[in-house]
Amino acid sequence: MPQPHPTLARRPLPPPPQLSNNHITHLPAELGSCSRLQALALHGNALCDLPDSLTQLVQLRALAATSNRLARLPESIGAMTSLRLLDISHNCLQVRGKGRGSWWGQGKGVDVAGGQPAALQVVA
């Protein structure tokens, strides 16, 4: 397998895209192909769900999706082993479904108070 040029291998990661407060209603499935993405900020949009392809972001460490209209998360979000911070506060989420067990089994959980999920910090 060919190795990348040494200059490219040391090149810093680009900053995360600025997607907050842009009235975004959906994200394309192609988002999952951004394999080097480590942080994703989606605050203050109009998202009702996140694409299942989001779970293909194997290097994603922080996902902030506060103040949207999220009603569900991808089923396999609990399998994202690099994810350390998930902020889903101020959405329409209900904690239920098959994915819940994998979160609790890894010491991860969602704190729901008054119907509004609180910020979730995942500590692995």
Residue, then its C-alpha position, 0 to 999 in steps of 0.5 A: m500500500p502506498q504511503p502518503h507523502p511525509t508533508l501530507a501525513r503531518r498536515p493538521l486537520p482542517p477546522p470543523p465545518q461551521l454548520s450552526n445557526n444556518h436553518i439546516t433541516h437535514l444532513p446528506a447521507e454523504l456526511g458519513s464519508c468525512s472520515r477525518l471529522q473529529a467535531l461537528a457543531l450543529h447548534g440552532n438548526a431545524l434538524c429532526d433527525l441525524p443520518d444513520s451514516l453519521t455513525q461512519l464517522v469513526q474519528l468523531r469525538a464531539l457532536a453538539a446538536t443542541s436546539n434543534r428538533l431532533a426526535r431520534l438519534p441513529e440506532s447505532i450511535g452507541a457503537m461510536t467508540s471515539l465519541r466522547l461528548l454528545d450534547i443533545s439538549h433542547n430537542c424533542l428526543q425521547v429515550r427509548g429503543k434498542g440503542r439504549g442498552s448499548w449506551w448504558g452497557q458502556g457506562k454511557g447514558v442520557d439524562v432526561a429531566g422534564g422531557q428535555p434531555a440534558a447535555l450528555q458527556v460520554v466518558a469512556 
